[in-house]
Amino acid sequence: MLIQSGIDLNLYFAVLDPDENAPCKGLADFYVGKLTDYDTVMKFGSTCDFITIEIENVNTQALRDLTKMGKKVFPQPDIIELIQDKRAQKSFYKERGIPTAEFFLTENKQDVYQYEKFLPAVNKLGREGYDGRGVQLLKTKADLGKAFDAPGLLEKLVDYQKEISVIVARSEHGEIATYPAVEMVFHPEQNLVEYLFSPAQLPGHILQAADEVARKVIKQLNMVGLLAVEMFVTREGEILVNEVAPRPHNSGHQTIEANTTSQYEQHLRAIIGLPLGDTSILIPSAMVNLLGEPNFSGPAKYAGLEDVMKVSGVHVHLYGKQLTKPFRKMGHVTIIDQDIESLKQKATFVKQTLKVIA
């Protein structure tokens, strides 16, 4: 999707990916290799003017050394390294006065046992958790036995009314632009976004507070690029930062159809030094994630595709992943409609109708 947006700006892309059949293989100069291997990243990056990421699990030392060679690397390697570790990320919020849920750092499973009175809490792995992996809820003493036996954290379970995201961009010149907040609905078991609605249906003062928090986070990081700031809105209307992602994000996919500037164009504008684009909403929207159906693994098939594409305002994005497996992200669908109730009905129809099977 970044490449699709970059074509409009006549940008030339090269891609490094560990999967020899990655969806972007036919859209750019394509190289297969491990993103965590120093030599591989150095060799690839030395051919580029600008380097960016779409996943945080990369070799940051190589990115630092590429910066020393004069390459523009955004987001900056130190920021990627900070965000790779949820422990460091949460500690950063606490040190910088950014509102977040109460937490304790833990070193192993045994360490978690001392926080029995802190339950219910969310147990997160410090490193390499992604798309719902490395995150679990510990409700009672009986759950302590399944705690992660690795450095992690325990975060107080937040009684929230909504989970929202604000995407914020910052250029090398310090210009900042935010997108209106969206509200997200998560899969109850997989910790994956199932669908979202834009704009978030919340009072103006809460939306303003969320916008200010997102701006504060990117300023405190001094980051260049696009940052998705996921937040809880508590029952009392308090804003708490959950996690951030330093790249185009699932919570901004709907901007392709529904906002003046897509998150992908905005990321490119930010990292190559162009003025940031208008983020205003053109039309209310919903986004439904297409996840691999349970009990299906193998070559992907899309049941219900034609029925969904008959619906006005529906735009399907298939990611071109050849193989599906349960709950793997295989694409998304954006729905646009001026009427919020109609939008929700269409989103429900898409979710119930379009299935990724094998």
N, C-alpha and C positions, 0 to 999 in steps of 0.2 A: 504493500500500500504506500510505503514511502517512495518507492521507485515510481509508481504510477503518478504520484504528485510531482515528483522531480522532473518527469518528462516535460511538464508544462514550462519548467524553468530551464530547459535544455541542459540539464545536469547529466553527467556521465557517471554510471555506478559500477562498482565492483563489489562482490559479496563473498564473505567467508562464512561457511556453514559446515557443521560436521556431517550433515545428511547429504549424500550424493544425489538424492532425489528431492532436494528442497524445492518448494513451490516457485521460488524466484530464479531457478536455474536457467530458464530461457529468457530472462529479462535483463541480464547484466553479465559482465565478465564474472565467471563463477569459479570459486576455489573451494575444494573440500579440505577441511582440517579442523583440529581441535581448537576451540576458542580459548582454552586454558593453557595451551602450549606456548611458551615464550617465543621460541624460534619461528613457529608458524605465524603468530600474530605479527612479529617483527617483519618477516618477509612480506606478508600481505600488506601491512600498513605502510611500508616504505614506498609502495607504488601509488599511494593516495595523497591528496592534498588535505582533505577533511575526513575524519574518522568518527563514526558514531556507532551506537549499539542498539540492539533490540532485545537483549537479555543481559542481566547483570553478571552472569557467571562467566567472566572473561579474565584474561591475564592482565592485571592492572600494572604490573611492573613493565611489561612490554609497552603498554600504552603511555606510561610515564617516559620511557626512553624514546618513544616516537615523538613525544612533545619536545624533548630536548633536541631532537633532530629538526625541529621547526614545523612539524606536522600539527595541524589544528585538531585536537581531540576533545570532543564535547559529547556528553558531559565530561568534566575533567576527571582523570583517573582517581584522584583522592576521594572524590565524591562517590564514584562507583564503588570504591573499596569500602567506604563508610556504609553504604546502603546494602552491600553484600552481607553485612553482619547485623541482624536485627537487634542484637545486644548493643552494639555501638550506635545504631540508629536511635534506639529509645533513650540511651544515655545522652545523646546529642540534644534531643528534645528537652530533656530535663535541665541540662546545663544552660540552654539558650532561652528558657522561659516559654517554650512552646507547649501548649496544653496537650496532655496525653494521659491515658489511664495509668493508675498506680501500678508499679511492677517491681519485681525482684529478679536479679540475675541469678541463674543457677548453673552449676558446673556439671552435674550428672544426675542420674535418677535418684540416688540416695539423698542428694542435696534438696530435692523437691519435697521430701517427706517432712522437713522442718516447717513447711508452710501450710500445714493442714488447715489451720484456722483462717488462712487467706482464701480458701476455696469458697465458691466456685471461681475458677480462673482458667485462662487460656494458656496452654503450654505451647511454646514455640521454639523450634530449633533456631539456634543463632545463625547458622549458615545453611545455604542450599535448599531451603524450603521454597516452593514455587507452585503456584496454581493450586493451592489447597494442601499440598504436601508439606509435612513438617509443622502442621498446626492441628491441635486437638484440644477439646474441652475436658477439663477435670472438674467434675461436679462435687464429688464427695470423697471421703477417705478411701472408699473402695476402688476409686479410679487411679489412685496414686501409683499402683503397680504398673500402669502403662505409660508412665512419664518417660520422656526421652532420656536416654542414657548418654548424653552429650551436652556440651555447653549450650545453654538456652536461656529462656526467661519464663517467668510466670507473670501474666498480666491479668489484673482484676477484670472479671467479666462485667462488661458495661451494660446497664439496663438502658438501651437506647430506643428512641422512637423511629429513627431513620439512619441509614448509612448513606453518606453522600460522597461525592468526589468533586473537587475543583481542580481543573487543569490550568497550570500557570506556565507561561513562557518568559524567558529572560534572554536578552541578547548580550553580546560581548560589550556593547555600549552601555549596558545597565537598563535598557528599556524593558518594561514589564507589562504583560497583558494577561488577563485571566478570562477563562470561559465561565459562563453562568453554571452554577452548581447543578449536578444531576443526582438523582436518587437511584440507588442500586438495590436489587433484590437478589439474595444469594441462595444457592442450592443448599437445602438444610443439612446435607451430609458431606458434600464435597468441597465446601468453602470456595466455590466458584461463582462468579456472577452469572445468574441465569438471564436476567434482563434488567434494563434501566429505563428511566423516564427523564426526559429533558423538556422544560426546566424542572428542577425539584420543587415540589409543592410545599413550601415552608414560608413563614412570615419573613418580611423584608429585613428585619433587624438580624435574624439568624443567618440569612443568606449573606448579608453584609459582613457579619462576623467571620463566616467561613472564608469569604474572599480575602479578608485581612489576614487570616491565619495562613492561607496559601501563599500570599505575598511575603509574609514574614519568613516562612520556611525557605523559599528560594533565595531570599536576600541573605539569610543567615548562612546558607550553604555557599553563597556567592557563585551559584551554578549558572552555566550557559546551556540553553536547550529547553526541553519541555519536561515538566515535572507534574505527575499526577499525585495529588494529595488526597488520600482516602481518610474520611473523618466520620466519627460517630456524632449524632445529635442526641444528647441525653433527654430524658423525660422533662428535665428542668430547662431545656434549651441551651445547655452548655455544649461547646464545640471541643471535641477531643481528637487529636490526630491519631490515626491507627497506623498506617504505613504509607510510604511513598514509593513511586516508581519513576526513575529518571529517564523517561523515554515516552514515545507515544504509547497509549495505554488503552486497555479494554473499555474503560469508562469514557473514552473520547471517540470511539468509532463512529457514532452517529453524526459527528461534526462534518463528515464527508458530504452528507446530503442536507443536513439541517442547520448548519452555521455558515456564515459568510466565508470564513477561512477554515479549512479542515485542520485538525491537529497535526497532520503530516506536513502540510505546507508550512504551518507555523513552526514546526521543529526545524525544517530546512531554513526558513527565514532566520531563525534565531542563531543557528550554528554557522551560517555562511555570511552573516552580517547585513542582511537586508532588513528594512523596517518591518516590525511585527504587523500582522494583519488584523483586520476587524474580526472580533470574536462573537459578534451579536448573533442571536438566534433568529433564523429566517422563519422557522415554523416549528411547533412542538413535535417531539419525536420520541420514539421508543427504540430500543435495541435488544434483540433476542440473540443470545449466544447459541450456536449450533454445536451441541456436544454429542459425542458418540454415545449411542444408546447402550444401556446395560446389556450384557450378554451377547454383544456383537463385537467381533474382532476380525479384521481382514480387509480386503479391497473395499473401499467406501462406495456406498450407493445412497442416493438421496430420495427417500420415499416422500411423496406429497409435494414435490417441488413445483409441479405445474399448478396445483391447486392454490398454493401460496402466491405464485406469481400472477394469478388472476386478480388479486386484491389490489385496489387502488392505493398508491402510496408505499408499496412494498418494494424494497431494493435488496436483492440477495447478494452476499459476498461469500463465495466459496474459496477457501484458502489453497486448494490444490494439493492437500495432503493425500497421498495415495492410500494409506492404510488408516482405518479407524480402530479405536479401542474404547472401552467404556469411559465416558466423560472427557475424552480428548477434545480439545477445541478444534473444530473442523471448519468453522466459518461463523458469520453473523448475518443477521437480517436487520436492516433499518426500516422502520415504519414511520411515515410522516402523516400528520393529520391536524387540522386546525382545532378539532374537537377532542378534548382530553379523554372523554369517556369512549368515543369511537376508537381512539388510539389504543386504549387499554384492551378493548374488545379484539381489535386486530392483532395486538401483541399476543394475547391468549390464544387466538386462532392459529397463529404462526407456531407458537410453542407446542400446541397439541397436534399440529398437522405435519410439519416438516421434521422428518426423523432421519438421522444418519445411521444406516445399518450396513451390513456386509452380506 
